[in-house]
């Protein structure tokens, strides 16, 4: 059941007069998430992190029927304003032994793939063994409990969740038809708890990596748009606001020459930003009319 709480004008996002920017209050949004998801946790209506981890392993190789839909996104010339309503913050809440309040440790990112509450994010987010309750929050402060894991692929780092919207239809993002190196991209995510950050770049390359000798290679897409911890699961978008991929991980490249006594630590040369490619996302879904 969705927690229905009215959003007061001054509660979550400071919307100024016409022509002024929309200011996001990270602290208020985090407090809002704790309070609303905490109430659901008290009712025992939440999927726990431990149960989600076990479901990830059981749901491997399953495909989800994704109906064709109207994205319900606002008509806007701004990519950010068009797509941000379909990006969610994913987190957990727990109750400590020192007080009677609910707490959360931080957010990761996900995106809504259908108006009925299918959310896509990374499988690596569900590795914990705690009984912390899982939920998602939209930019306007609505909080929804995670109902179940529908499908997952740990190798490709994809998890597909069903949230309980109580029948409410949500803005959603569509998958693009194709993606190519050199294509301009944007990422909307929550790096280091800075909610709803937009970064821009390009697709750098597609590459295939084999982690074990007898294992199947895993496909990745590298981009130049910045992201950081908390961005995992964020959508990589083209100029139309369609999903080209999904944020997954970073790898820092250091200089090999660290013999200088004045600078004993190796210098950072660049950071590779790897994402789940469009082909891997499409492989998780079956399109139907």
N, C-alpha and C positions, 0 to 999 in steps of 0.2 A: 504494500500500500504506500502510495506517495504521501509524504508529509506536506500537508497544505498549510502554509503559513504566509500571510500577506507580506509583501516586500514593501517596507516603509520607504519613503522617498530618500531619507538620509542614511539608510541602513548600510547599503552595500556599495553602490557606485554613485559617485557625485556627478550628477548630470547637470552641467551649468547651462547658462542661457544659450540661445541659438547662436551657432558659430563658434562656441568655445568647445574645447576637447572634453572627452569623457575621461574622468580620472578614476582609476581603479585603486581601491583601498585594500591592499593585501591582508592587513591585520584584521580588518572587519570581515572580510570574506572567510578567512581562516576561522575566526570565532563563530561566524554563522554556520560554517560546516560542522564544527565541533558540537554546537548546540543542537542543530537539527538531526544530525546523524546519531548523536548521543541519545536523543529521545527514541529514535527507532531501535537503537541497540538495547535500550531498557525494555522494549517490548519484545525483544528476541526475534526481530524480523530480518536480520542481516546474515548474508553469507559471510563466513569467516575466512580469513586469509589461509588458514590451514586447510579448510574444505576446498577452497579455490585451487590451491596447489595440487591437491589430489585429483580434482576434476580436470586440470590441465593435462595430466598424464592419461586420463581415461578418454578424453575427447579428441585425441590425435587422429588425424586423417579424416575427420568428419567435415562435410561441407554444409554451408548454410544457404538456404533459399533466400535470395535477396530480391524482393519485388521491385518493379519499376515504380518510381515515386516522384512527386514534385518535391523538390528540396525544402520548401517552406522557408527559404532564406530571404532576408529583407532585400528589396531592390535598392542597390547602392552602387555608386561608382567606386567606392572604396573596397578593395579586396578584404581588408581587415574587418570592416563593419558587416560585410556580407557573410564572412565565414566564421568569425569568432563565436556567434551564437551556437554553432554546431560543435565547438571544441569544449571539452569538459576537463575538470580537475578530478583526478582519482586519488582517493586516500582512504585511510582507516582511522577508527577511533578506538580508544581503550580507556579503561577507568583505573587510575593508579590507586595505591593503598594509602596515600597520604591525604586524599581529599575525596569529595563525592562528585567531582567534575569529570567530564570527558575530555580527552586530549587527543591530538593528532600529531604525527611525526613529520608531516610534509606532504607535498603533492607530486604526483606524476601526471601525465597527460594522456588523453584519449580523444576520440572523435566519434560523432554519432553517424552511423552508416544507414540508418533508416528511421523514419518518423516514429515507429513503434518502439524505439528504445534499444536497438542493437548498437553496441559501442565497441570500437576496435582499439586495441592498445597492444603493448608488448607482453609476451609470456613471461619474460624474466622478472616482471614486477611481482609475480606470485610465487616467490620462493620461500617465504617465511612459514614458520610452523606455529605462529601464535593464533589466538582466538579473537584477534582484533576484527571488528566488523567493517565490511567494505561498502563504500558508497561513492557516488559521483556528484559533482556540482557544476551547474552551468554558470555562465558569466553573470547572469542576473540574480544568482544566489539560490536558485531552486536546487534542492538536494533530493536525490533518488537512491534507493537502496539497490545494490547489485543482487539480482535474483538468482542467476546461475551462469556458469561458463558453458557457452553453446558449442564452441569448437576451439582448437588450439593446435599450434605447431611450434614446439620448442626450438627445433632446428632453425626455422625461419623467423623465430621470435615474434609470433603472432598469437594473440588471444582475443576471442570474440565473446563479449559479455551481453547478457540480457538484463537491462535494468527495469524496475517496476515503475512505469509512468502513470499507473492508475487510469489508463485510457487516453492520457494527454498525448497529442501529436507534437513532436519536437522538430526543430530545424535539423537538416541532415546534409551531409556532403556526398557527392557522387564520385565514383571512380572515373578517372580519365581513360581515354581510349589507348593512349600511348605515351611514352616518355623517351627523350633522347638526350645524349650528352650535349652540353651547351645551352640547354633550355633554361630559361629563367624560372626560379622557384622562390616560394615564400614558405616560412615555417611559423606556425602559431603554437606556442608552448609556454611552459611555466618554469624557466630555468632558475634554480636556487630560490624557489618560492616567489619569484616575481611573476605574478600571474598575467597571462595573456600578453606575452611579448611577441612582437612580429619581427622576424629577421629575413633578409633577402640574400640570394646568391644564385648559383647555377648548378646544374647537374655536372659533376666532374667526370664521372665514369661509372660503368657497371663492371662488377668483377665477381668472380666465383672463387670460393675458398673451401678447401678440404681440411677438416680439423683432425681426422683420424684416417689412417691408411685405407681402411675398408669402409669408410663412411661415405655417404652421399654428399657431394659438394653443396654448399649453401650459396645462394645468390644474394648480392648486396648492391646498393646504389650509393655512391659517394656524392656529397654536395658541398658547396662552399658556404652556405648560410650557417650562421652560428647557432649552436645550442649547447646546453650544459645539463648537469644533474637536475632532474625534475622535468626535463623535456621529453623523456622517453615516452613513446606513444603518440607524439605530436604529428599532425598531418603535414606532409610536404605537398604544397599546392602549386598548380600552374596559374597562369594569368586569368583563367576563367573561374578559378575557385574550385577546380576539380582535384581530387587526390591523386598524386603521382607516386607516393610512397609514404613511409612512416619512419620517424626518428628512432634509432636503435642504440648506437654507441659511438664513442670516440676513441681514437688511438693517437697518442702524441708521438711525434718523430723528434728525436733528440740528435744533437751533433755527436759524432763519434770522438772528436778531439776534446777530451776533458783533462788534459795534462797541465794546463796552465794553472800555476799556484794561486794566481789572483782570482781565478774563476774555476774552482775545482769541480763545480757542479756542471753537468752538460747543459748546453743551451737548447731551448725549445726552437725547433726549426719550423714546424708546422703541425697542425692537428687535422687528422683525417676524420671526417664526419660521415659515418656509415648509416645507411637507412635500409629498411625493408623495401624492396622494389615493388613496382606496380604489378609485375607478373606474379609475384608470390602472394600479394593480396588478392588478386583475381582468382588464384587457384583455390582460395578458401570459400568462394561464393559460387552459387549457381543462380544465374539471373533467370527470373521468371516474370511473366506478364501478370 
